[in-house]
Amino acid sequence: MNAASSINIELIDYSDPANLKTQKSSLDEFLAEYKSQKEVWVNIEYIEGEENTNKLLDKLGVHHLLTESILDEETRPKFQEFEDYYFFSIRAVVGMEGSDFQTQTLHLLLKDHNLITISNGIAHHVEKMIAKIESHQEILKEDAPDYLLYLIFECIVDDYFIYIEKAEEMILGIDMIQQDTKLNPLILRKIEHMKSEVHVFKKSVIPLKEFLSKLAGGKYNLIDPNNTKYFDDLKNDSLSLIDECEYLQVKMESKANMFFSVQGHRMNQIMQTLTVISAIFIPLTFIAGIYGMNFRNMPETNSKWGYLGVWIVMTFITFIMLRYFRKKKWF
């Protein structure tokens, strides 16, 4: 299969939200038939290759400077304003495995009559978006496509909240370190890993907040002034997400400090016990060091079981001490 045939293009006519018309299209068909004047949402999946990307951008009337950003899956979230269209790159959460979250870079082009979404794989937001379009029919009749852009951002922010709630549940579930006297080093690794994940997540939310603030400012001609309130609402949601991230970071830092505090306390207890044992044996060892074992009357030296008896006593003491240390969970 060549690169051109692997691209999936879906055109969703939202001019009548009550009766959405969806049309699948190949790259060649799209290049031949696309008209920017028609109210349509264009969803492009599995875009690859500079040549095909440039063909699409030419047809969409978009500058080739965006080719590199579109093809780079690791591109940073951004908002760029051009004369007759706006370009957005954003990280969408598409799944979660354990404490790791999987993201997909989603590119959006907002034009006078069109919204174009571009991704390097399956666009996980499409089904949610169609459901939202059907539930916002009256507003879409008047305010598309910038309102359609808002709906996509809303889907992404909703998924962000789902992730942050799951992350909070996992972090709060690490309270076991306050109760278990034997600390597992894996707990600290888990805390550090979660700190890293939340930090990366926060780096995706901050740029989103910044360009939502710009769109809410009412200074962009492709955004209807009546719709700025929706973007302002999302901006407030993104601020809440950032606050949640900062709260979780503080919480994890607190748990890491708790881990080291409990570990230090346990070490102090161990050293106290060992110090007591050492204090008892120091004078005994001192006396034995002076006199040695050179007494005339030592009955056990004349017993045929004396040597074996000493070994039994030493082994028993060692066993008792190991049992005690094990019971205290020192190893």
N, C-alpha and C positions, 0 to 999 in steps of 0.2 A: 504494500500500500504506500503510495507516495505521500509527501507532506501535505499536498493540496487536498487530497481525498480524505485525510485524517481530520481535517478541521470540521467541527460541527457548528453550523450557524442556524439560529432559530430567530424568526421574526415574529413578534407578538404585537398584534394590532390592538392598541388600547383606546382607540377613538370611541369605541362603544364598550365600556368596561363591563356592562351587563352581558355582553356577547363577545368574549375574547376570541380572536382568531389567531391561531398559531400555525406558522408555516416553517417547515424545515427546508434548508437551502444548502446547496453545495457552494464552494467558493466561487466557481465559475458562474453559477446562476446568480449568486449575490452580486458579483461584479457587474453582471449584465443588467440586472433588474432594480437594484437599490435606488430609491429616490429619497433624498433627505427631507423633502417637503412633507412627506407623509408621516402622520403620527404613529410611530412604531418604536418598540423596544427591541433592540438587536442584541441578542446574547450569542457571543462567540466563544467556543470552547476548543481546547487543544490547539491553540495557535502556536505555530513553531516555524522557524526559518525566517531569515531577514527578508528574503524575496517576497514571500507570501504576505508577511506583515506590512511591507511597504506597499504592496498592491492594495491591501485593505485600507491602509491609511490614506492612500491616494483617493480611493473611492469615497471614503468618509470625509475627505477634505481636511485631513489632519497632517501636521508637519512630521517629517521623518525623524526629527529630533527625539520623538517619543518611542521610536522603535526599540532602542536599547532598554528603556524602562519597562516596556511591555514584555520583552523576552526574558528579562531578569527576574526570576522567581524570588530572589532575595532583596529586591529593590526596597528602599525605605518608603514608608507611607509619605505621600506628598500631595500637594494641591498646586496646580499650575494654571494660570489664567492666560488664555489666548484671546484674540480679537473676537471670534465668533463661537468659541467653545471653551469649556473648562475640562481639565484632565485631573483625575484623582487616582491615586494608588492607595490601597488600604489592605490591611491584613484581616481576613475573616476567619473566625474559629470554626473549623469543620468537624472537630472530633476531640475526644479526650481519652487517653490511655494511661491509667494510673494517675500519677501527678503531672504527666506530660500533656500539653495541649497541642493539637495539630492545626496549623493555619494554612490558608491558601491566599496568595496575593491576588486581589481582584482590582482590575483597572476599570474606570468608568469615564465615559465621555458624555458630557451634557451639551446638547446643541439646542437650537430653537425649537425643533419639533421631535427630536430623537433623544433617546438615552441608549448608549451602547455600553454593554458590559463585556469585558474580555478577561479570560482566564486561561492558564496553561493546562487545565484539566477539567474534570466535570464541575460545573458551577452548582454548588450545593444549595444556593439561595433561591433557585428558580421556582421550585414548588411553593416555598413559603411566600415568595413575592406574588405569584399568581393568586394565592389565597388572599393576600392583603389587597391586591387590586380589586378583587371581587367584593371585598368588604368595605372599600372606600370609593364606591362608584361615583357618588355625587360630587365629591371633591375632585376626582380625576377628570371629570367632564369639563371642569372649568380651569384647572390649574396644572395639568400635565405639561411638560415632562419633569419640571423641577420637583413637583410633589412625588413623582415616581422615584426620583433620586432620594428624597427624604425617606420613602418607604424602604429602600434598600439599606440606607444607613440605619434605619430603625431595626431591621432584621439583624444587622451585624451587631448593633449595641445590645439587642436582646440576647444574642449568643454570648456576648462578653459577660453579661450578668450571670448567665447560666454557669459559665466557667468559674467566675469569681466565687459564686456560691459553693460550687463543688470544692474549689481550692480551700475555702474557709472551713468546710466540713473536715477535710483531710488534716488541716493544720490543727484544728481544735481536737482532733482525734489523737494527737500526740501527747495528751495529758498523762499517759502512762508513766512518763519519766518521773512524775511527782510521787508515784506510789511504789514502783518497783525498785528495790534496793540494789538490784544488779542492773547496771546500765549497759545497754547494747550500743556499741559504736555505730551500728547501722541506723539508729535513730538520728544521730547527729548528721550522718550522710543524707538522710531523708530531709532533714530540716534545711541543710545547705542546698540540696537540689531544688526544693520548693522555693527557697529564696531566689535562686537563679531563674526559675520559671516565672515567678511573679514579676521579677525585674524585667524580663523580656516582654512579658505581657503589658506591663506599664509603658514600655517604649513604643508599643503599638497604639495605646490609648491616647497618649499625649499629643501626637500629631493630629489624630482625629479630632480631639478637643479644639485644637488650634484652628483647623479649617472650618469646623462647625461654627466657631466664634465669628470667623470672617463672613460666612454665608448668612449668619443671623444679623450681621450688621446692616443689611439692606443696601450695600454699595455695588451690587453686581446685577447687571442688566438682564441676565438669564434667570435670575431668581425673582419671582413675583413678590413684591413687598408684603402681600397678604400671607405669604408662606414663610416669611422669616421667623414667625413665632414657633413654627414646628422645628426649625433648625435650632432655635434658641432652647427649646425644650430638650432636644437631644444633647445640646452643649451642656446643659445642667446634669443630664444623665452621665455624660462622660466625666464631668467633674466628680460626681459621686463614685464612679469607677476608680478614678485616681485616688480619691480619699480611701476607698476600700483597699486598694493596693498598698497605700502607705500604712494603713492599719495592720494589714497582714504582714508587711515587712517588719513593723515594730513588734508584732506578736511573735514572729519567728526569731527575731533577735533576742527577745525575752526568753523564749524557750531554749535557745542555744546557750544563753547565759545561765539559765536554770540547770541545764545539763552539766556545764562546767562547775557550777556551784555545788550541785549534789555530788559530783565526782570528787571535788576537792574535800567536801565534808566526809565522804566515805574514806578517802585516803587519810584524813586526820584521825578518824576512828581506828583504822588499821594501825597507824603509827603509834597511837596511844597504847593499844594492846601489846604491840611488839616492844614498846618501851618498858612496859610493866614487866613483861617476861624477861627482857634483858636486865632490868634492874634487879630482879630476883637472882639471876644467875651470875651477875658480875661479882658479888662478894664470894659466892660459892666457888667460882672459877679462880678467884684470887687466892683463896685459902688452899684450894687443891694445887694451885701452881707453886705455892711455897712449900707445902709438905709432900706433895706428890702422893704416891700410893705406897709409901715405905714404912707403914706401921707393922710392928711385929705380930700383933694379934689381929689377923684378918681371916676369920673362919672360912669365908667363901673361897679363899685361894686354895684351901686344902680339900675342897669338895670337888668331886668329879663332875658335878653339875654346875659349878660356879660360872664357867665361861659361857655355857649355853644359857644359864639364867640371866646373865648380863645382857646377852643379845635379845632374849625375849623381852626384857624390861625396856631396852632401847627401841625395839620394834613397836612395842605397845605404846610407848610415849609418842613415837612418830605418828602412829595410826590415829591416836586420840587428837593430836594437834591438827592433822590433816582433816579429820572429821569436823573439828571445831571451825577451822578456816572455811571448809566447804559449807557448813551450816550458816556461817556469817556471809556467804557468797563473796568471798574475797578472790575466788578464782573459779 
